[in-house]
Amino acid sequence: MATVSVTQPWTYALELPRDPSAPAIARAMLRAVLRERGMGELVDDAQTLAADLIVGAPVRGGDTLRLRLQGDGRGRLRMTVGGHVVELPEPEPYAASSAIPIGCETCVALEVALQKAEARCAGGEDAVHAGIALRRHFRNTHWLPECAAG
């Protein structure tokens, strides 16, 4: 009776410092893990990808990066690189509920003007100007945070 070797899914994680040695450390770890797991043909591509991900990781992520490798047992590899977010920034306060566009008479009037201009000249210059006016009003009145509007 023949035996079949089924590989189990596996995961490796490595904490990397945020310094110039991080890509080299990640490449060495990738090389060792992939060769040990019989995935040596992926080493070059995985090393290039890991180096790009590590160098391009957001700076606000903290002091360390985590490189995580996952094999699904069927020859596929998943690699993730991420930082540890130390603290999330506070969201900006948005305009009060009175600035919500539902029922805004100016929005309604500008939308009507846009529809009339589009019907009249099938998207001509008047329609372009009406569309710009509507977007400008909406952006300035309804999208800006309170701190940016003052």
FENFEN-V365396 format. One record per residue. N is the residue number from 0. RES is the residue in one letter. PSI is psi in whole degrees, -180 to 180 (999 if undefined). BURIAL is 1 if it has 16 or more other C-alpha atoms within 10 Angstrom, else 0. Layout:
BEGIN
N	RES	PSI	BURIAL
N	RES	PSI	BURIAL
END
This chain:
BEGIN
0	M	130	0
1	A	143	0
2	T	143	0
3	V	129	0
4	S	116	0
5	V	125	0
6	T	137	0
7	Q	153	0
8	P	149	0
9	W	159	0
10	T	137	0
11	Y	142	0
12	A	142	0
13	L	129	0
14	E	128	0
15	L	140	1
16	P	155	0
17	R	77	1
18	D	174	0
19	P	-17	0
20	S	-12	0
21	A	-48	1
22	P	-38	1
23	A	-40	0
24	I	-43	0
25	A	-41	1
26	R	-42	1
27	A	-42	0
28	M	-43	1
29	L	-46	1
30	R	-48	1
31	A	-47	0
32	V	-48	1
33	L	-38	1
34	R	-40	0
35	E	-35	0
36	R	6	0
37	G	25	0
38	M	36	0
39	G	-27	0
40	E	-15	0
41	L	-6	0
42	V	-52	1
43	D	-48	0
44	D	-41	0
45	A	-38	1
46	Q	-43	1
47	T	-46	0
48	L	-46	0
49	A	-44	1
50	A	-42	1
51	D	-43	0
52	L	-39	1
53	I	-46	1
54	V	-35	0
55	G	4	0
56	A	143	0
57	P	141	0
58	V	-32	0
59	R	2	0
60	G	-11	1
61	G	-167	0
62	D	-20	0
63	T	161	1
64	L	153	1
65	R	123	1
66	L	124	1
67	R	128	1
68	L	135	1
69	Q	129	0
70	G	138	1
71	D	1	0
72	G	-4	0
73	R	19	0
74	G	7	0
75	R	146	0
76	L	136	1
77	R	130	0
78	M	131	1
79	T	145	0
80	V	129	1
81	G	159	1
82	G	167	1
83	H	116	0
84	V	115	0
85	V	-50	0
86	E	143	0
87	L	141	0
88	P	148	0
89	E	137	0
90	P	148	0
91	E	142	0
92	P	131	0
93	Y	170	0
94	A	154	1
95	A	165	0
96	S	-22	0
97	S	-18	0
98	A	4	0
99	I	136	0
100	P	-11	0
101	I	121	0
102	G	5	0
103	C	117	0
104	E	-35	0
105	T	-41	0
106	C	-44	1
107	V	-46	0
108	A	-42	0
109	L	-37	1
110	E	-41	1
111	V	-44	0
112	A	-40	1
113	L	-46	1
114	Q	-40	1
115	K	-43	0
116	A	-40	1
117	E	-39	1
118	A	-36	0
119	R	-47	0
120	C	19	0
121	A	53	0
122	G	26	0
123	G	-161	0
124	E	-38	0
125	D	-40	1
126	A	-38	1
127	V	-47	0
128	H	-40	0
129	A	-40	1
130	G	-40	1
131	I	-43	0
132	A	-42	1
133	L	-47	1
134	R	-42	0
135	R	-46	0
136	H	-47	0
137	F	-46	1
138	R	-47	0
139	N	-29	0
140	T	-37	1
141	H	-20	1
142	W	-29	1
143	L	138	1
144	P	155	1
145	E	-40	0
146	C	-26	0
147	A	-22	0
148	A	-24	0
149	G	999	0
END
